[in-house]
Amino acid sequence: MTDVFPQVPNKPSWYDWLYQNTDKDVEMYRILTEGHDTILECGVGTGRLAIPWAKQGKTVHGIDYSEKMLEEFRQKLPHFPTEIQDNIMLHHADMRDFDLGQKFSFVCIPFASFVYLLTPEDQKSCLRSLKKHLADGGTIVIDLPTWQEAMEEHWLANDNVMRKEKQFVDEKTGKTKQMWTTTHFDASTQLMEQYRHYRTYSKDGQFEEEQVVLWKSRFFLFGEFKLLLEACGLTITKVYGDFQLGPFKHDSEVMVAVIKPV
Ligand SMILES: C[S@@+](CC[C@H](N)C(=O)[O-])C[C@H]1O[C@@H](n2cnc3c(N)ncnc32)[C@H](O)[C@@H]1O
């Protein structure tokens, strides 16, 4: 197996900062998990989706390769009532090969996290692990970025341009945080290497620190994904193209695949 980059800064609080306003998929996943009481989320991160599910009364098992992300998630738990905390089980595991010794009626890899599996071997190994954890009659959902999104986000760029992606003023400290990126996409391997520069400036605008993280992703089109699933005894029963569960089209913003065993 190839190495997995942690894909997060040393301080995962940056992750929560970057995605604090990202909730476009929360309602979609509420709808997709209707009728499912037990959920397995691969790449659970800091609980952006798992916490809403737990609040809805669902039992959520989350696995993540990054201990630091899990620790950030664990630190949030005491802020919730015990009945919500009790709905969340966190496991330090690699989605490419894991065994929790139980099955789930809903298994998912949300927020495009499947792109962090950089080779077809890793992807297949992961899909087989998902299948092993799926209860009879259960559903797998994987959402992926589309080529359209990759183009719009400059993920297919190879131009050495340093792009300012995000800026935010921390209300508590008054400090400004910025994320800058340079991106190299290699069409022969379908791999994107993105250097993410996380910069902090003091209240009066003085540069304080920079942390650089290499972010690697592998993009592919719908046809390759379908073949990959078929090679693992899985099939797509439905594919959506937006977070309102609209049809998948050539310019869709996302590819949400609902998957069942063959
Ligand atoms: C983009 S975040 C998504 C977090 C969460 N699902 C959400 O929607 O906010 C991707 C997560 O996948 C985790 N991850 C990456 N590769 C992994 C692997 N091979 N096994 C398990 N987790 C992995 C990262 O550590 C990170 O927490």
The ligand as an ORCA input file, in Angstrom:
! r2SCAN-3c Opt
* xyz 0 1
  C     -12.028     15.805      3.990
  S     -11.911     15.043      5.583
  C     -13.612     14.562      5.814
  C     -14.024     14.501      7.272
  C     -15.523     14.298      7.504
  N     -15.999     13.107      6.847
  C     -16.300     15.501      7.001
  O     -17.156     15.311      6.134
  O     -16.044     16.610      7.473
  C     -11.094     13.514      5.182
  C     -10.795     12.637      6.369
  O     -10.376     11.360      5.877
  C      -9.296     10.902      6.663
  N      -8.550      9.896      5.897
  C      -7.741     10.086      4.806
  N      -7.241      8.910      4.375
  C      -7.767      7.951      5.214
  C      -7.641      6.532      5.275
  N      -6.878      5.848      4.420
  N      -8.332      5.875      6.245
  C      -9.120      6.548      7.133
  N      -9.262      7.895      7.117
  C      -8.602      8.590      6.167
  C      -8.510     12.163      6.996
  O      -7.682     11.977      8.128
  C      -9.636     13.158      7.250
  O     -10.042     13.179      8.587
*
